[in-house]
Amino acid sequence: MSHLSLSGTPDYPWYVRVIFRLQRRKYGRVLEPARLWGRTPRVFLAMSAMYGALDRKSSPLAPALRSLVQVRVSQMNGCPFCTDINSAGALRRGASADQLAALAAFRDSPLFSEPEKAALEHAEAMTQTGRAGAPPIERLRKHFDDDAIIELTALIAFQNMSSKFNAALGVPAQGFCELQHDRLVPGDR
């Protein structure tokens, strides 16, 4: 898929430019999805606030687990950008390169704990059908309280929106993860 070519240079509002500066400081550049979302400033601001709320340090979900879920949803939705940036984040947050390589086959892998498998099963069910149903929720209840399940579900829904947006517009990977890209994006889309 080709990347959406933007016509003209948008006049981004001041608050979008602030987000761009923060991204330059954190990533060394502005993220391509931010340039796209920035064309709808109020939506971008709301979406950024929601992601910030989901990615906070006080989340009831472990950082590595959040990242593994985000990578798996990104893989399923065929988003190279999301797979790239979330894989880099997963490595920083304690997930292993072997886990990332085995993510599509997590059910049969000894690299994943039972709580991780339950969360990833929930992510796959939501991504495939838009809803999880009783079996994944019951499995989650063995490992997580209600607040963690709600937050996990919100994170999965957010990542589905983000990765589908980026995939639909052809946003390419930006080279954040040092692992080989073909090792991270399985052919199961």
C-alpha positions in Angstrom: 0.0 0.0 0.0 1.3 3.4 -0.8 1.5 6.1 1.8 -1.0 9.0 1.7 0.6 12.0 0.1 -0.5 15.2 1.8 -1.2 18.2 -0.4 -0.2 21.6 0.9 1.4 22.4 4.2 -1.2 22.6 7.0 -1.1 25.4 9.5 -1.1 23.3 12.6 -2.5 25.0 15.7 -0.1 25.8 18.6 -1.1 22.8 20.7 -0.4 20.4 17.8 3.0 22.0 17.4 3.6 21.5 21.1 2.9 17.7 20.6 5.3 17.7 17.7 8.1 19.3 19.8 7.5 16.7 22.5 7.8 13.9 19.9 11.0 15.4 18.5 12.4 15.4 22.0 11.4 11.8 22.7 11.9 10.2 19.2 14.2 12.6 17.4 11.5 13.4 14.9 7.8 13.9 14.5 5.9 10.7 14.0 4.2 10.3 10.7 0.8 9.4 12.2 0.9 12.7 14.2 1.3 14.7 11.0 -1.9 13.0 9.7 -3.9 13.2 12.9 -2.7 16.8 13.3 -4.8 17.7 10.3 -7.9 17.1 12.6 -6.5 19.0 15.6 -9.3 18.4 18.1 -9.5 14.7 17.4 -5.7 14.5 17.6 -5.7 16.2 21.0 -8.4 13.9 22.3 -6.7 10.8 21.0 -3.3 11.9 22.5 -5.0 12.5 25.8 -6.6 9.0 25.7 -3.3 7.3 24.9 -1.6 9.2 27.7 -4.2 8.0 30.1 -3.8 4.4 29.0 0.0 4.5 29.0 0.5 5.9 32.5 2.9 4.5 35.0 0.1 3.8 37.5 -1.8 1.5 35.0 -2.9 -1.8 36.6 -1.3 -3.6 33.6 2.4 -4.3 33.5 4.3 -2.2 30.9 5.6 -5.2 28.9 2.2 -6.7 28.8 0.6 -3.5 27.4 3.3 -3.4 24.7 2.9 -7.1 23.8 -0.8 -6.6 23.4 -0.2 -3.5 21.2 2.2 -5.3 19.0 -0.1 -8.2 18.5 -3.0 -6.0 17.5 -0.8 -4.0 15.2 0.4 -7.3 13.5 -3.1 -8.5 13.0 -4.2 -5.2 11.5 -1.2 -5.1 9.2 0.3 -1.8 10.5 4.1 -1.7 9.9 4.4 1.7 11.8 2.6 0.4 14.9 4.4 -2.9 14.9 7.7 -1.1 14.6 7.2 1.5 17.3 5.4 -0.8 19.7 8.0 -3.5 19.3 10.7 -1.0 20.2 8.6 0.0 23.3 8.1 -3.7 24.2 11.9 -4.2 24.3 12.4 -1.1 26.4 9.7 -2.3 28.8 11.1 -5.8 29.4 9.7 -8.0 26.7 12.2 -10.2 24.9 13.1 -10.3 21.2 12.1 -14.0 21.4 8.7 -13.1 22.7 8.2 -10.6 19.8 9.2 -13.3 17.3 6.8 -15.8 18.8 3.9 -13.5 19.4 1.7 -14.9 16.6 2.0 -18.3 18.2 1.8 -17.2 21.9 -0.8 -19.9 22.8 1.8 -22.7 22.2 4.9 -20.8 23.5 6.5 -21.3 26.9 7.8 -17.7 26.6 4.4 -16.3 27.7 2.9 -16.4 31.2 -0.7 -17.5 31.7 -1.8 -13.8 32.3 0.0 -12.7 29.1 -1.7 -15.5 27.1 -5.1 -14.5 28.5 -4.6 -10.9 27.6 -3.3 -11.7 24.1 -6.3 -14.1 23.6 -8.6 -11.2 24.5 -6.7 -8.9 22.1 -7.1 -11.4 19.2 -10.7 -12.0 19.9 -11.5 -8.2 20.0 -9.4 -7.6 16.9 -11.0 -10.4 14.9 -14.6 -9.9 15.8 -14.8 -6.6 17.6 -15.9 -8.4 20.8 -14.4 -10.9 23.1 -17.3 -12.9 24.6 -17.4 -15.1 27.6 -14.4 -17.5 27.3 -11.7 -14.8 27.1 -13.3 -12.7 29.8 -13.6 -15.7 32.1 -9.9 -16.5 31.5 -9.0 -12.9 32.2 -10.8 -13.0 35.5 -8.4 -15.7 36.7 -5.5 -13.2 36.4 -6.9 -9.6 36.5 -9.4 -7.6 38.5 -12.3 -5.8 36.8 -10.4 -2.5 36.6 -7.5 -4.1 34.8 -9.8 -5.9 32.4 -11.6 -2.7 31.6 -8.3 -0.9 31.0 -6.9 -3.8 28.9 -10.1 -3.7 26.8 -9.7 0.1 26.3 -6.1 -0.3 25.3 -7.0 -3.0 22.7 -9.8 -0.8 21.3 -7.4 2.2 21.1 -4.7 0.1 19.4 -7.2 -1.2 16.9 -8.3 2.3 16.0 -4.7 3.5 15.8 -3.3 0.6 13.7 -6.3 0.5 11.4 -6.0 4.3 10.8 -2.3 4.0 10.0 -2.6 0.9 7.9 -5.5 2.4 5.9 -3.3 5.4 5.1 -0.2 3.4 4.3 2.0 4.8 7.1 5.3 3.0 6.9 7.6 1.9 9.7 10.0 4.6 10.9 12.8 2.3 12.0 12.4 2.4 15.7 12.9 -1.3 16.4 16.3 -2.8 15.7 14.9 -6.3 15.1 14.3 -7.4 11.5 10.9 -6.2 10.4 10.0 -9.4 8.7 10.6 -11.2 12.0 8.0 -9.1 13.7 5.2 -9.1 11.1 3.9 -12.6 10.5 2.0 -13.5 7.4 -1.2 -14.2 9.4 -3.1 -11.0 8.5 
